[in-house]
Amino acid sequence: MTHTFPPFRRKLVAAVLVLVSPALALAQAPAPQPAAPQTQQAASGQAGNLQPATREAQSLSSLAPLVDSVKSAVVNVDVQARPEVPEGMEDNPLFDRFFGGNGGRGGGRGRSEREQIRQGAGSGFIIDPKGLVLTNNHVIEDAVTITIRLDDGRSFTGEVVGRDPLTDVAVVKVKEKVDQLPTVKLGDSDAVRVGDWVLAIGNPFGLASSVSVGILSARAREIGASQYDDFLQTDAAINPGNSGGPLFNMKGEVVGINTAIVGGGTGIGFSVPSNLIKALLPQLEKAGSVTRGWLGVGIQPLTRDLAQALKLPVNEGAILTQINPGSPASKAGLKADDVVIAIDGQKVRSDSELTRIVALKKPNSVTTLSLYRDAKKQDVKVTMGTRPDLEGLSKKKPEASDEQDSSRRVGVSLQDLDARTASQAGFTERAGALVTDIIPGSPADRAQLAPGMLVVEVNRKPIASAKELAAVIRAAPAGSTLLLRVAGPGGGRLLRALKMP
């Protein structure tokens, strides 16, 4: 389905990955004001003119027991990510490091744009005792390494199971064999009413296990993130680093994943509803991506004026403005100006709601559309199609090479030493595994390996290529140490001890 989207609201920003600063300035909280004197009526225990709901809110007890019961399942998601390599990037990162890209020995070669490692910290929560974690897609996108840190101090390696960029939901699992991890339950987001108390826990600005409380401010918010926007709005404090963390109801159930904020410190945050997450979760766990239903129509919202012009007895629905040839809608006999008011009995209030409902239908399933045509109500059965992958999100990345596998294990990128690089960098060797990149904090970094070093021996055996070194790294047992002999430009040699994770 296609329709005109509202312009992207520039003030709305994703609660994106944040680089945690070692020096975090905390503003001093204002001193509490003295309480106003109690009236005689309050002292005598009379309720006065307070409404029942107000009395209930005032009697709210401490949230500490609720926090204690759920916070152990809330995790920090530390990510090192490598954005996609920009087109035109030079193929020899060593060149820029040694020669500065200002001509030098390169004969006028321009400065290359080396891909950078992005480090960040988001949040997440465990939904399965064996280590299944929910978070945001934007937290783990392009991740090279993922570390899951629990509130009790334990740390595990994570890997992506599935992700859906269109709703910003991702599933990560702990790679180590674990059991009986603390968990929380996904609740019913449709049951939360505007005005209900909600509680957020996460990792804002690197401040682990931070708790904030507020109310549900609104439902079904559309903020221009995608055509499937259906956010819960809350005034519980959400900041960069809270991304992927849970929004709880007062039963300790997760009713949303905290995802986005309004810029400027206005205290408005948005969460993906838990019921939407539950609908996507089976596909994300099984297939790693989401396949959506498709009608093949253009749509717009039904307004009061249009309803009057079309002589309809309803003011809410979605008008079909276009029927794509050969689409499921065309095959079912749907026509332009049909007004859809329900799908399988579920009310359709707008064009956006029609988009979301259709997307959750299974391809090839038979669905009943209730609609008005020429002011007459009727039901039409449609066999759902599969939404085209317009964004290219389901394209699987090529299988990782041996070199890429070794990079993920110890945090080093390798390539063969070619004759041109050897000559330009001044290597006396003509074979070996050239280190081109190191992930900060990785085993390779701790072993004091650095881009530009050439590994020529492992455990006193010669290494002729990146593939040979990658095979050794891949086969090395966990906890073992590889003795590397590395060469630098000009012929100097050093020893390095690389401990296997």
NORWOHU-V175458 format. One record per backbone hydrogen bond with DSSP energy under -1.0 kcal/mol. CO is the residue of the C=O (numbers start at 1). NH is the residue of the N-H. If there is no record, write none. Layout:
{{CO:NH} {CO:NH}}
This chain:
{{2:299} {9:12} {11:263} {13:261} {14:16} {39:43} {40:44} {41:46} {42:45} {47:50} {51:55} {52:56} {53:57} {54:58} {55:59} {57:60} {63:67} {64:68} {65:69} {67:71} {70:73} {71:74} {73:126} {75:124} {76:149} {77:122} {78:147} {79:120} {80:144} {80:145} {81:118} {86:89} {92:95} {93:97} {94:98} {95:99} {96:100} {99:102} {102:104} {103:106} {118:81} {120:79} {122:77} {124:75} {125:134} {126:184} {128:131} {129:181} {131:174} {132:127} {133:172} {134:125} {135:170} {136:140} {137:141} {140:143} {142:82} {145:80} {146:158} {147:78} {148:156} {149:76} {150:153} {154:150} {156:148} {157:175} {159:173} {162:171} {164:167} {164:168} {164:169} {169:164} {170:135} {171:161} {171:162} {172:133} {173:159} {185:254} {188:191} {193:196} {196:216} {198:214} {199:248} {200:212} {202:210} {203:206} {204:207} {206:208} {210:202} {212:200} {214:198} {215:235} {216:195} {218:233} {221:231} {226:229} {231:221} {232:271} {233:217} {233:218} {234:269} {239:242} {240:205} {242:245} {243:123} {245:258} {246:201} {247:255} {247:256} {248:199} {249:252} {253:249} {254:187} {255:274} {256:247} {257:272} {258:244} {259:15} {260:270} {261:13} {268:262} {269:234} {270:259} {270:260} {271:232} {272:257} {273:277} {274:278} {275:279} {276:280} {277:281} {280:284} {281:285} {282:286} {283:287} {283:288} {288:163} {292:387} {294:385} {295:329} {296:324} {297:2} {298:321} {298:322} {300:319} {303:307} {304:308} {305:309} {306:310} {307:312} {317:302} {318:340} {319:300} {320:337} {322:298} {324:327} {327:331} {328:332} {329:334} {330:333} {335:338} {338:320} {339:372} {340:318} {341:348} {342:370} {343:346} {346:343} {349:317} {350:354} {351:355} {352:356} {353:357} {354:358} {355:359} {356:360} {358:361} {359:293} {362:365} {365:384} {367:382} {368:344} {369:380} {370:341} {370:342} {371:378} {372:339} {373:376} {376:373} {378:371} {380:369} {382:367} {384:364} {385:294} {388:390} {389:392} {401:405} {402:406} {403:407} {404:408} {405:409} {406:410} {407:411} {410:444} {411:439} {413:436} {413:437} {415:434} {418:422} {419:423} {420:424} {421:425} {422:427} {426:490} {433:455} {434:415} {435:452} {437:413} {439:442} {442:446} {443:447} {444:449} {445:448} {450:453} {453:435} {454:487} {455:433} {456:463} {457:485} {458:461} {461:458} {464:432} {465:469} {466:470} {467:471} {468:472} {469:473} {470:474} {471:475} {472:476} {477:480} {480:500} {482:498} {483:459} {484:496} {485:456} {485:457} {486:494} {487:454} {488:491} {492:488} {494:486} {496:484} {498:482} {500:479}}
